[in-house]
């Protein structure tokens, strides 16, 4: 073998080793990039307060899948403000000394412990931020900012990502005053948090929607100078399906019907009677009973098209998870039906035209109360902001 051949073999070996090493290096860089993009081991910025470096050095908060199959040990509304002192749920802030405590009576010289300090009030903006990006029903999307940003600059960019499928996407920011709030013109923010609703009345967030969200979120983050922390898709999908099972299992609508005892009612006569009863006519032709605060308690249908001149049947319908128990939507609906019975000469019947007695209506009312208790146990009270978002 000549010297030239030996030299060529050596050069070829060096070249092959170099290519192999280069490929290994590229593979290592790609793997680290993917790990950074899809790592779930990160701090949840909503669970930290302030911007102090000591806080940023804390251990990451693990995501916990919400459960709707059992009552929580203690309800705790998520907070974006400073962490309050320990408070027993549903207990008054100022504790009165107990006069029946034998130990206290035996040692009267010991002064009573000072009352717990009053807790700072949560601002309206912080409450709104909690309702927009809610850890119980949203997938949280933390965004680390390279530098503080003004709301005026980033709002136009955020407006491009408001929906994924039929799931709303919201963004809030940590204002320089230390409060989380919806991002507004004139505000300056040091951190951001996004949230996409995990489920709606119709569907759960799916893989295709989540992939679209991640792609669009990265584009938004690049424009505003932020780095998103993307949760693991499999965990998010499990949470979404779990939440949607709860929504589907509590999507209850209760109706009572009024059937004429004689000839069908003329629509023109009905309009007058329903207005006298307090119903409003919506632009879409629906009749609704207002609740006095801009919403409605229940609705009424004539069960015929607008072209019809008469109808023998009316249906009053209550969207149970969307009306707070304190408003007693079912009781108000039954009272309205009984009032219309006298006004229109009708009978209250079920969907099979069987008359509904007072005992049957009372039994249904008891079932409604049990339904409310189940929603309370899941920390999604009927009529609450959470319930209205999920059942809209």
C-alpha positions, 0 to 999 in steps of 0.5 A: 500500500502506497503512502498516498493510499494510507494518507487518503484512508486516514483523511477519510476516517477523520472526515467520517468521525467529524461528520458523526460528531457534528450530527451528534451535537445537532441531535443534542441541541435539538433534544434540549430545545424540545425539552425546554419547549415542552417541559412541565416542570415550571413555576406557575406565575399565578401561584407566586407573588411579586417579582423578588428573585427569592420567590423565583428561586422556589421549587416549581409548582406541580400542576394538579388535575381538577377533580369533579367526582368528590367534594374538596376538603376546603374551598380556596378561591385562586388569588392573584394578590398577596397571600392572606394570613391563614383563615378558616374557610367560612369563618369570620376574620375577627375571632371573638373570645369564647366565654364557655372555655373552662381553661380561659375561666381558670386563668382570667389574668392571661390577656386574650389573644389579639384579633386577627388583622383584617384581610386586605380587600381584593381589588375589582381588577384582581377578581376580574383577572381570576375569573378570566384566567381560572386555574380550575377551568383553564389551561394556564400559559405563563409568559416570561417577559424580557422587559416590562411592556405597556398594554397599549403595545401588546393589546393589538397582538393579543387580540389576534389570539382570542379563540381556539376552536370555540374555546376562549383564550384570555390574557392577564398581566402582573401590573407594576403595582403588584396586582394581576389584572386584565391587560389594559391601555395605560398599564405596564406589566412585568409578567403575563399569564394566558389561559385557554378554557379546557371545555365548553358545553359542547366539547372538550379542548382537543389535540388539534386545537391545542396544537393550533394554540401552541403554534399561534401562542409562540407567534404572539410571544415572539411579537411581544418579546416573551417566552411561553411555558407550554404544558404537556399536551397529554396532561392538558387533554386529560384535564379537558376530558375530565372537566367536560365529563362534569359539564356534560353530566350537569348540563340540566335544563328543566321545563314545565309546559302549559296546555290550553284547556280550550281553543289554541291561544292567539299569538297576539293575545299571548303577547299581551298576557306575557308582557303583563306577566313580566316577560321581555321579548328578545331580538331573536324572538325569545321571551325571557323573565329578567332577573333584575341585574341584566340577566334572566331567570328562565325563558318561554317558548310558544313552540311554533314558528313566527308565521303561525297565528295560534299555539296550544302549548307554551314551555317555560325552560330553566337553564339550571347551572346558569342560575344561582340557588339564591334566585330560586329559578325553579320556584320562580318559574313554577310561580309564573306558570301557576299565574299564567294558568289563571290568566290563560285558562291552562293546565301545567303538564309534563312533556307527555301531557300528564298534569303535574301536581304540586307534590310532583313539582315539590319533588323536582324542586328537591332534585334541583337542590341536590343538583346545586349541592353537587355543583358546590362540591365541585367548586363550580356553584350554579350561576357563578362566573365559572358556571356561566363560562362553562355552560354558555 
